[in-house]
Amino acid sequence: MRSTFKYSLTIFLFIITANLYSQQGIEFGSPGNVGYGTRSGFFDFSDPKTLNVSVSVWGYVPYPGKYLIPIYTTPADLLSFAGGPTEEADLDDIRLYRLREDGTEEILKLQYDDLLYSNKLDRSNRTISNLKPGDILIVPGGPKYYFREWLSIALSIFSALVSLTILILNLNK
């Protein structure tokens, strides 16, 4: 009798939960939100009217991970899909890792820093191709310290030295 009640209660709670979620537009077994809301690192920006490829973004971007994108996407578009570079990103060293059909590896260096900060646009050597399946966009970087950070570090060291000096003077009394 008790086990029947437990099973009935479990089924009743499952039905109530399913009804609550179905009213919100979420179904059991669905992948959920595809895009920036996922925690898996997979982002779907595919276009159902064209061929889509799978590429990856690594490094100093807000949303690194694997992306399903249309075949006509450029590295600049992919960088935008990933949320753009973070403050710590090194824009003059962005690299595109590509595995060729013959099995050799190719690394293309992309210089977006020149596009942002140069006064005149030099079009002679700017050929940014579309992405190919399996490409990896690498955005390197590291922490950048500005005056405020350097001042904070210097004051921390100075404070520690002053405290140590006071301690030594008090111990010598």
C-alpha positions as CSV (number, residue, x, y, z in Angstrom):
1,M,0.0,0.0,0.0
2,R,2.8,2.4,0.9
3,S,4.8,1.7,-2.2
4,T,1.7,2.3,-4.4
5,F,1.3,5.7,-2.7
6,K,5.0,6.6,-3.3
7,Y,4.7,5.7,-7.0
8,S,1.5,7.6,-7.3
9,L,3.0,10.6,-5.6
10,T,6.1,10.5,-7.8
11,I,4.0,10.3,-11.0
12,F,1.8,13.2,-9.8
13,L,4.8,15.4,-9.0
14,F,6.3,14.5,-12.4
15,I,3.1,15.5,-14.2
16,I,2.8,18.8,-12.3
17,T,6.5,19.7,-13.0
18,A,6.1,18.8,-16.7
19,N,3.0,21.0,-17.0
20,L,4.8,23.9,-15.3
21,Y,7.8,23.6,-17.6
22,S,5.6,23.2,-20.7
23,Q,3.8,26.4,-19.9
24,Q,7.2,28.2,-20.0
25,G,8.1,26.7,-23.4
26,I,10.7,24.2,-22.1
27,E,10.3,20.5,-22.7
28,F,12.1,17.7,-21.0
29,G,15.0,16.5,-23.1
30,S,15.3,19.8,-25.0
31,P,18.8,21.3,-25.2
32,G,17.5,24.5,-23.7
33,N,18.7,27.9,-24.9
34,V,21.2,27.6,-27.7
35,G,23.4,30.7,-27.7
36,Y,24.9,32.7,-24.9
37,G,22.8,31.2,-22.2
38,T,24.3,27.8,-22.3
39,R,27.0,26.6,-19.9
40,S,28.3,23.9,-22.2
41,G,30.5,26.1,-24.4
42,F,28.6,25.2,-27.6
43,F,27.0,28.1,-29.4
44,D,24.7,27.7,-32.4
45,F,24.6,30.7,-34.9
46,S,23.8,28.5,-37.8
47,D,21.8,29.6,-40.9
48,P,19.2,27.0,-42.0
49,K,19.4,28.3,-45.6
50,T,23.1,27.6,-46.1
51,L,25.9,25.2,-45.2
52,N,27.2,25.5,-41.6
53,V,30.6,24.6,-40.2
54,S,31.9,23.9,-36.7
55,V,34.8,26.0,-35.5
56,S,36.2,26.9,-32.1
57,V,37.3,30.1,-30.3
58,W,39.9,29.9,-27.6
59,G,41.5,32.6,-25.4
60,Y,40.6,36.0,-24.1
61,V,36.9,36.3,-25.2
62,P,33.8,36.4,-23.0
63,Y,32.4,33.2,-24.6
64,P,35.1,30.7,-25.7
65,G,33.9,27.4,-27.0
66,K,32.7,25.6,-30.1
67,Y,30.5,27.5,-32.6
68,L,28.2,26.3,-35.4
69,I,28.3,29.1,-37.9
70,P,27.4,29.7,-41.6
71,I,30.1,29.0,-44.2
72,Y,30.3,32.7,-45.1
73,T,31.4,33.8,-41.7
74,T,34.7,35.7,-41.4
75,P,37.1,35.6,-38.4
76,A,35.9,39.1,-37.5
77,D,32.3,37.8,-37.4
78,L,33.3,34.9,-35.2
79,L,35.2,37.2,-32.9
80,S,31.9,39.2,-32.6
81,F,29.9,36.1,-32.0
82,A,32.3,35.2,-29.1
83,G,31.5,38.6,-27.5
84,G,34.6,40.4,-28.8
85,P,38.0,40.5,-27.3
86,T,38.3,41.1,-23.6
87,E,40.4,43.9,-22.1
88,E,43.3,41.6,-21.6
89,A,43.4,40.4,-25.3
90,D,46.4,41.0,-27.5
91,L,44.8,42.2,-30.7
92,D,47.9,42.3,-32.7
93,D,48.6,38.5,-32.2
94,I,45.2,36.9,-33.0
95,R,45.8,33.6,-34.8
96,L,43.7,31.2,-36.9
97,Y,44.8,27.6,-36.6
98,R,43.8,25.5,-39.6
99,L,44.4,21.9,-40.6
100,R,44.8,21.6,-44.3
101,E,43.4,18.8,-46.5
102,D,46.8,17.2,-46.9
103,G,47.2,16.9,-43.1
104,T,49.6,19.8,-42.6
105,E,48.9,22.6,-40.1
106,E,48.7,26.2,-40.9
107,I,48.6,29.2,-38.6
108,L,47.4,32.5,-40.0
109,K,48.2,35.7,-38.1
110,L,45.4,38.3,-38.0
111,Q,46.1,41.8,-37.0
112,Y,43.0,43.6,-35.8
113,D,45.0,46.1,-33.8
114,D,46.1,47.7,-37.1
115,L,42.4,48.1,-38.1
116,L,41.4,49.7,-34.9
117,Y,44.3,52.1,-34.4
118,S,45.9,53.0,-37.7
119,N,45.1,56.3,-39.3
120,K,45.0,55.0,-42.9
121,L,43.7,51.7,-44.1
122,D,46.2,49.7,-46.1
123,R,44.4,47.2,-48.3
124,S,47.4,45.7,-50.0
125,N,47.9,42.8,-47.7
126,R,44.5,42.4,-46.1
127,T,42.9,39.1,-47.2
128,I,40.7,37.7,-44.6
129,S,39.2,34.5,-45.8
130,N,36.1,32.7,-44.7
131,L,36.4,30.1,-42.0
132,K,36.6,26.4,-42.8
133,P,35.4,23.4,-40.8
134,G,37.6,22.7,-37.8
135,D,39.3,26.1,-37.7
136,I,40.4,27.4,-34.3
137,L,40.5,31.2,-33.6
138,I,43.0,31.8,-30.9
139,V,42.9,35.2,-29.0
140,P,46.0,35.3,-26.8
141,G,46.5,37.8,-24.0
142,G,47.4,38.3,-20.4
143,P,46.6,40.6,-17.6
144,K,47.4,44.2,-18.4
145,Y,48.3,46.4,-15.5
146,Y,47.4,50.1,-15.7
147,F,48.5,52.9,-13.4
148,R,45.9,52.0,-10.8
149,E,47.0,48.4,-10.6
150,W,50.7,49.3,-10.5
151,L,50.0,51.9,-7.8
152,S,48.0,49.3,-5.8
153,I,50.9,46.8,-6.0
154,A,53.5,49.4,-5.0
155,L,51.4,50.6,-2.1
156,S,50.9,47.0,-0.9
157,I,54.7,46.4,-0.9
158,F,55.4,49.8,0.7
159,S,52.8,49.0,3.4
160,A,54.3,45.6,4.1
161,L,57.8,47.1,4.4
162,V,56.6,49.9,6.8
163,S,54.8,47.3,9.0
164,L,57.9,45.1,9.0
165,T,60.1,48.1,10.0
166,I,57.8,49.0,12.8
167,L,57.8,45.4,14.0
168,I,61.6,45.3,14.0
169,L,61.9,48.6,15.9
170,N,59.4,47.5,18.5
171,L,61.2,44.2,19.0
172,N,64.6,46.0,19.5
173,K,63.3,48.2,22.3
